[in-house]
């Protein structure tokens, strides 16, 4: 079974959804490690409850970003991690890190990229008056919310819909889509052709 690491900075509902998919036997990977950069993050409690090994590595503990990332890479290597799953990790990885795990880092974004990049995507789509938004799972490259798209699913915004209702709908889709994407990748069914992602056996 492939070893994966989840990177998270906050609530960790995607982390929990992935851990539960594994527990239920729907996703056959080993969740080897949670990497967290925020000592106050609720995801740390979730990891404890779910019995997942967690490491807290704070940017403030290192003079240079490279040293911070090298410490993370050390933990990934020690745990033989083959796929990095970013789930609300609110930090850009440097080109140095991306190169170390080339095409082996994925991210989930709560909008249909390339629309509504950034850290407030759900609110931005709502405030913009979009009729449709959604969820994107993509490979991570050097640019923000930019790498090749693996899966997308749309979420409609009803005209009377509230921001809270949209957030709930988006998170529900995220919790389904991310385990699916991890499954496809770890089964070797995801191929890259430039920016195009081909999924085989569907
Ligand atoms: C998720 O909605 C994820 O898509 C978003 O952070 C949230 C984390 O929630 N990521 C981004 O906005 C990245 N640009 P969670 O901690 O409950 O999984």
Boltz pocket constraint, residues with backbone or C-beta under 6 A from the ligand:
constraints:
  - pocket:
      binder: B
      contacts: [[A, 8], [A, 9], [A, 10], [A, 11], [A, 12], [A, 13], [A, 14], [A, 15], [A, 87], [A, 88], [A, 89], [A, 108], [A, 109], [A, 110], [A, 118], [A, 119], [A, 120], [A, 121], [A, 145], [A, 171], [A, 174]]
      max_distance: 6.0
